[in-house]
Amino acid sequence: MTEGFTLWFTGLSGAGKTTIAEIVRPELERRGRKVEWLDGDEVREHLSKGLGFSKEDRDANIDRIGWVASKLTRHGAAVIVSAISPYIDARDQARAMVEEHGTFVEVFVDASVEECARRDVKGLYEKAFRGEIKEFTGVSDPYEAPANPEISIESEHEEPQESAVRIVELLEVRGLIPAAVAA
Amino acid sequence: MTEGFTLWFTGLSGAGKTTIAEIVRPELERRGRKVEWLDGDEVREHLSKGLGFSKEDRDANIDRIGWVASKLTRHGAAVIVSAISPYIDARDQARAMVEEHGTFVEVFVDASVEECARRDVKGLYEKAFRGEIKEFTGVSDPYEAPANPEISIESEHEEPQESAVRIVELLEVRGLIPAAVAA
């Protein structure tokens, strides 16, 4: 049985979590890992239908993702989670559940609110600044940065491709994926 | 990668689902399978907190269990689900999700309401008959029996040990677990 792990991307909306994870994913597959991507939208459709964005609902959402990630980790999956997950306690509880069965790798994708708002890929920051979205992380809702993530990405100063390479190298060093085979 | 499957026990409260599943589980482990038991209480604690027993909430509960079972099946787990799961449509949707990645084995644990009420292990039927529990399956809420389960257990006429043996044999015949090794 291959050792399972969960690669948990946390950060503001627009920080680059999904962009980087999308580059990491096929590299894990090339190295023989079966990946389970716990996609935010799919999770909200199945696991967390009806939950909103209060602290309580956000915590419940992260608890469910963490619980499922923990089960999948137990069965040897390479789990990728991409979720704002703004609260330290909720992330740490997810970590504790996963670590019962494998390795938890927290990836902090760090970018300032100003930069995320400048990119504003989904037009959400504009709405949040106008007060049309309540409880928007970084604008009208808190984001608690990780104190000790396994890896920090400053996405304002690094290209996604470089960040992905650093993450893959970390997984390799930790023995979670085999070294790349020369072509 | 071993082929994943989900063994889904459906039937009334008190029909014997958990009793039989508890005998099957260690036998699967003896045959080298890593089992994931999606236990009703644990599911209600993590996945389905806040859901009640209306048709809509029951369907949501089964959708979540089916979704998680499907992911685990994809990663080669031997998943055991023990859930009343009274509605055909919800069970069939769970089946469809699981069959994208592996095999779904529906185990219908059949016992009459009268027999389940006679056993009344948890004292729930008495309360249901007195009207103290609303929406109690078999008493004040429907149970839709499977038309074509992979296996039917008449728990009024068969000991749990015999039922478990028949289930294990079925899994063996289907190639989902290796044959028993003689001691």
HADDOCK unambig.tbl for C-alpha pairs under 7 A between the chains (distance, minus, plus):
assign (segid A and resid 46 and name CA) (segid B and resid 63 and name CA) 6.90 0.50 0.50
assign (segid A and resid 46 and name CA) (segid B and resid 64 and name CA) 5.89 0.50 0.50
assign (segid A and resid 47 and name CA) (segid B and resid 47 and name CA) 6.64 0.50 0.50
assign (segid A and resid 47 and name CA) (segid B and resid 64 and name CA) 5.66 0.50 0.50
assign (segid A and resid 63 and name CA) (segid B and resid 46 and name CA) 6.88 0.50 0.50
assign (segid A and resid 64 and name CA) (segid B and resid 46 and name CA) 5.85 0.50 0.50
assign (segid A and resid 64 and name CA) (segid B and resid 47 and name CA) 5.63 0.50 0.50
assign (segid A and resid 68 and name CA) (segid B and resid 68 and name CA) 6.94 0.50 0.50
assign (segid A and resid 72 and name CA) (segid B and resid 72 and name CA) 6.09 0.50 0.50
assign (segid A and resid 75 and name CA) (segid B and resid 75 and name CA) 6.34 0.50 0.50
assign (segid A and resid 75 and name CA) (segid B and resid 77 and name CA) 6.36 0.50 0.50
assign (segid A and resid 77 and name CA) (segid B and resid 75 and name CA) 6.36 0.50 0.50
